[in-house]
Amino acid sequence: MTKRSGSGTRRTTTPTETQEYYFRIAHAVRLRASCDKRLVGAVLVQGNRIISTGYNGTPEGMENCNQGGCYRCSHPEEYSAGEGYDVCICVHAEQNALLSAARFGIAVEGADIYTTLAPCFTCMKELLQAKVTNVYYLGNFREYENDLDLQVKRLVAKFREHGECQRLVMPDVDPNLSRSALEGRATG
């Protein structure tokens, strides 16, 4: 199936059994996220082995987002959707996966990443620069409704020169899982 949107043509398919395995792990990893908004998990895989994982949250040693550690998340009334990321202190799941690998001296060149949400523009740049080969994600790319949409298309095209950048669908996994939805399921 092919789907068209502002960020370009994207193939949407069901994951293979192996891809589903990595997405289920990314889903479990994201349950550790401290973000008040979306819970995101990422798994870096090299040669069919997990080399690193990451979830979104504040830098290590800082107060968690859900405890007031992120000004943007603590003051949602001050920011429209998609704004104020320059004051958001949270590190994205994909960034944390890359940084954890670097911290422990693990090469990521040629790796695949499985992430529960389409990477943001900045994470896409970082994944490309780190020479990650394939990007598999759930959810959709954010629509910036400006020139960033063109830049995201360029990044996706660059990934597709040597690998894949593909949205996969797992109907039982909500890519936009929020802390409040998670807590609602636990009490409901």
C-alpha positions as a Python dict, from the first residue, in 0.01 Angstrom:
ca = {
    (1, 'M'): (0, 0, 0),
    (2, 'T'): (127, 348, -82),
    (3, 'K'): (11, 659, 95),
    (4, 'R'): (73, 1019, -6),
    (5, 'S'): (104, 1312, 235),
    (6, 'G'): (280, 1643, 285),
    (7, 'S'): (605, 1467, 377),
    (8, 'G'): (609, 1264, 56),
    (9, 'T'): (518, 919, -58),
    (10, 'R'): (544, 657, 214),
    (11, 'R'): (501, 287, 193),
    (12, 'T'): (280, 148, 467),
    (13, 'T'): (303, -223, 538),
    (14, 'T'): (265, -483, 805),
    (15, 'P'): (596, -569, 975),
    (16, 'T'): (762, -905, 931),
    (17, 'E'): (773, -1134, 1235),
    (18, 'T'): (1125, -1013, 1316),
    (19, 'Q'): (1028, -645, 1275),
    (20, 'E'): (726, -697, 1498),
    (21, 'Y'): (956, -847, 1762),
    (22, 'Y'): (1172, -532, 1764),
    (23, 'F'): (865, -305, 1770),
    (24, 'R'): (725, -494, 2069),
    (25, 'I'): (1055, -435, 2249),
    (26, 'A'): (1045, -64, 2153),
    (27, 'H'): (690, -53, 2288),
    (28, 'A'): (807, -205, 2619),
    (29, 'V'): (1103, 37, 2634),
    (30, 'R'): (874, 339, 2593),
    (31, 'L'): (686, 249, 2908),
    (32, 'R'): (993, 386, 3093),
    (33, 'A'): (950, 729, 2929),
    (34, 'S'): (893, 1015, 3169),
    (35, 'C'): (732, 1250, 2916),
    (36, 'D'): (391, 1394, 3000),
    (37, 'K'): (292, 1390, 2633),
    (38, 'R'): (379, 1095, 2410),
    (39, 'L'): (571, 791, 2524),
    (40, 'V'): (824, 692, 2258),
    (41, 'G'): (1064, 398, 2249),
    (42, 'A'): (1344, 313, 2007),
    (43, 'V'): (1557, 6, 1948),
    (44, 'L'): (1883, 6, 1750),
    (45, 'V'): (1958, -327, 1585),
    (46, 'Q'): (2284, -436, 1422),
    (47, 'G'): (2308, -774, 1250),
    (48, 'N'): (1987, -897, 1415),
    (49, 'R'): (2112, -803, 1763),
    (50, 'I'): (1984, -521, 1980),
    (51, 'I'): (2274, -285, 2042),
    (52, 'S'): (2092, -1, 2218),
    (53, 'T'): (1751, 123, 2330),
    (54, 'G'): (1614, 463, 2419),
    (55, 'Y'): (1303, 636, 2539),
    (56, 'N'): (1210, 1001, 2561),
    (57, 'G'): (1268, 1192, 2880),
    (58, 'T'): (1489, 1440, 3058),
    (59, 'P'): (1868, 1398, 3066),
    (60, 'E'): (2002, 1156, 3327),
    (61, 'G'): (2023, 1301, 3676),
    (62, 'M'): (1760, 1569, 3609),
    (63, 'E'): (1406, 1585, 3740),
    (64, 'N'): (1174, 1383, 3517),
    (65, 'C'): (934, 1552, 3281),
    (66, 'N'): (632, 1410, 3460),
    (67, 'Q'): (770, 1559, 3785),
    (68, 'G'): (804, 1911, 3645),
    (69, 'G'): (1153, 1873, 3494),
    (70, 'C'): (1053, 2009, 3152),
    (71, 'Y'): (926, 2366, 3144),
    (72, 'R'): (740, 2317, 2815),
    (73, 'C'): (551, 2013, 2944),
    (74, 'S'): (484, 2176, 3281),
    (75, 'H'): (332, 2482, 3112),
    (76, 'P'): (131, 2346, 2814),
    (77, 'E'): (-95, 2652, 2817),
    (78, 'E'): (201, 2865, 2701),
    (79, 'Y'): (272, 2666, 2383),
    (80, 'S'): (64, 2578, 2080),
    (81, 'A'): (96, 2225, 1944),
    (82, 'G'): (435, 2180, 1779),
    (83, 'E'): (587, 2494, 1934),
    (84, 'G'): (837, 2554, 2212),
    (85, 'Y'): (1070, 2266, 2137),
    (86, 'D'): (1362, 2504, 2185),
    (87, 'V'): (1281, 2512, 2558),
    (88, 'C'): (1196, 2142, 2587),
    (89, 'I'): (1470, 1971, 2786),
    (90, 'C'): (1364, 1618, 2693),
    (91, 'V'): (1588, 1393, 2487),
    (92, 'H'): (1406, 1196, 2218),
    (93, 'A'): (1401, 815, 2214),
    (94, 'E'): (1609, 796, 1894),
    (95, 'Q'): (1865, 1037, 2038),
    (96, 'N'): (1887, 839, 2360),
    (97, 'A'): (1942, 515, 2165),
    (98, 'L'): (2225, 676, 1965),
    (99, 'L'): (2377, 843, 2271),
    (100, 'S'): (2364, 527, 2481),
    (101, 'A'): (2546, 337, 2207),
    (102, 'A'): (2809, 612, 2187),
    (103, 'R'): (2848, 622, 2564),
    (104, 'F'): (2938, 254, 2567),
    (105, 'G'): (3150, 259, 2252),
    (106, 'I'): (2905, 72, 2029),
    (107, 'A'): (2923, 153, 1658),
    (108, 'V'): (2586, 223, 1498),
    (109, 'E'): (2691, 255, 1133),
    (110, 'G'): (2475, 20, 926),
    (111, 'A'): (2223, -35, 1209),
    (112, 'D'): (1846, -34, 1181),
    (113, 'I'): (1623, 163, 1416),
    (114, 'Y'): (1273, 68, 1518),
    (115, 'T'): (1082, 352, 1678),
    (116, 'T'): (725, 374, 1800),
    (117, 'L'): (673, 715, 1640),
    (118, 'A'): (810, 868, 1321),
    (119, 'P'): (1134, 1048, 1408),
    (120, 'C'): (1125, 1426, 1420),
    (121, 'F'): (1325, 1637, 1176),
    (122, 'T'): (1621, 1666, 1415),
    (123, 'C'): (1631, 1294, 1493),
    (124, 'M'): (1616, 1211, 1121),
    (125, 'K'): (1924, 1431, 1065),
    (126, 'E'): (2106, 1265, 1353),
    (127, 'L'): (2019, 913, 1235),
    (128, 'L'): (2145, 996, 886),
    (129, 'Q'): (2466, 1149, 1022),
    (130, 'A'): (2523, 842, 1244),
    (131, 'K'): (2492, 631, 926),
    (132, 'V'): (2192, 430, 1046),
    (133, 'T'): (2081, 240, 735),
    (134, 'N'): (1712, 166, 788),
    (135, 'V'): (1446, 358, 977),
    (136, 'Y'): (1127, 169, 1063),
    (137, 'Y'): (858, 356, 1248),
    (138, 'L'): (498, 351, 1360),
    (139, 'G'): (281, 660, 1340),
    (140, 'N'): (325, 938, 1087),
    (141, 'F'): (578, 1207, 1020),
    (142, 'R'): (479, 1537, 1169),
    (143, 'E'): (342, 1786, 919),
    (144, 'Y'): (532, 2111, 968),
    (145, 'E'): (333, 2299, 701),
    (146, 'N'): (643, 2493, 600),
    (147, 'D'): (979, 2432, 432),
    (148, 'L'): (1068, 2164, 688),
    (149, 'D'): (829, 1929, 506),
    (150, 'L'): (1055, 1953, 200),
    (151, 'Q'): (1363, 1893, 415),
    (152, 'V'): (1203, 1583, 573),
    (153, 'K'): (1132, 1453, 221),
    (154, 'R'): (1499, 1505, 133),
    (155, 'L'): (1611, 1312, 443),
    (156, 'V'): (1372, 1025, 366),
    (157, 'A'): (1499, 1016, 6),
    (158, 'K'): (1859, 1004, 130),
    (159, 'F'): (1782, 706, 354),
    (160, 'R'): (1615, 531, 62),
    (161, 'E'): (1931, 564, -149),
    (162, 'H'): (2105, 302, 69),
    (163, 'G'): (1830, 149, 282),
    (164, 'E'): (1473, 201, 389),
    (165, 'C'): (1268, 461, 566),
    (166, 'Q'): (936, 289, 610),
    (167, 'R'): (621, 324, 814),
    (168, 'L'): (492, -7, 940),
    (169, 'V'): (149, -65, 1091),
    (170, 'M'): (72, -263, 1403),
    (171, 'P'): (-299, -208, 1477),
    (172, 'D'): (-265, -307, 1844),
    (173, 'V'): (15, -55, 1918),
    (174, 'D'): (-82, 311, 1955),
    (175, 'P'): (206, 524, 1823),
    (176, 'N'): (67, 827, 2009),
    (177, 'L'): (47, 658, 2350),
    (178, 'S'): (39, 922, 2622),
    (179, 'R'): (103, 894, 2992),
    (180, 'S'): (-261, 979, 3069),
    (181, 'A'): (-388, 708, 2831),
    (182, 'L'): (-149, 457, 2987),
    (183, 'E'): (-258, 549, 3338),
    (184, 'G'): (-623, 536, 3228),
    (185, 'R'): (-581, 177, 3109),
    (186, 'A'): (-413, 81, 3435),
    (187, 'T'): (-705, 211, 3645),
    (188, 'G'): (-988, 130, 3403),
}
